[in-house]
Amino acid sequence: MLGDNYSISWRVLDAQYWGVPQRRKRIFLVADFNGRSASEMFLSQRACEGILRRAKKRGKELPEILQKVLEKQAISA
């Protein structure tokens, strides 16, 4: 959503992938009151795939929660 000098972006994310012991979907809002870049605050499917690919290539083990979140976002974005 764009307006005069602001933008708002939202995503529905499952709380279980963010360290909460619940399976509940939550709405996350990001607002940029100084410009139009709120949508850039969320990682795209391509960005998540790239992070996972680079970590694997470098032999880096990501924290379990981060790994799950990136994998979920990579297939559902």
N, C-alpha and C positions, 0 to 999 in steps of 0.2 A: 504494500500500500504506500503510495507516494503522495506527498502534499507539498505545500510551500516550505521548503527548507527542512523537511523531516521525512523519514521513512520508517515503516514498521514491517517486521517480518515475523512469521510464526511457524512453528513446527509442532507436531504431536509426537512425543517420544514416550517410550515405555519406561517407567521408573525403575524396573528391575535391572536395566542396563546402566544405571547411574548410581549404583551402590545402595539402593534402597531395597529392603527385603519385601517388596510388594510387586505384584503384576498389575500395575495400574497405568493407564495412559494419561499423560499430563501435557498440557499446552504450555510451550515455552515461547515467550515473546521477547523480541529484541527491538528496541527503538533507537533510532539515530536522530537526535534533534538538531544536529549540526550539518546534516547533509542527506545523502540518498544511498547510504551503503549498508543499511540494516540487513539486507539479504545476504551480504557477503560474510556475515558473522557466523553463519551455519556452514558446516563442511558439506560439500557436495559429494555425490556418490563417487565421482572421479577422484576427488581429493582423498577420500577414505581409502579407496583402492590403492592409490599411490603411496600412502603412508604404510599400509600393510605390505605392499610389494617391496618398498625400500627397506623396511625392518627385516623382512625375510632375507633379502639379498645380502644385507650386512650382518646377518646372524644375530640380530638383536631380539631379545625376548621382551615383548611389551607387557606391562601389568595386565593381569587377567581381565579386569573390568574394562580397561581401555581397549584391549583386543576384542572383547565382545561387542562393545559399542561401535567400534569401527566396522566390524564384520556386519553387524545389523544394519548400519547406515549404508554400507556399500551395496547391500542387496535390496534395500527398501526405498532408497532415495529416488 
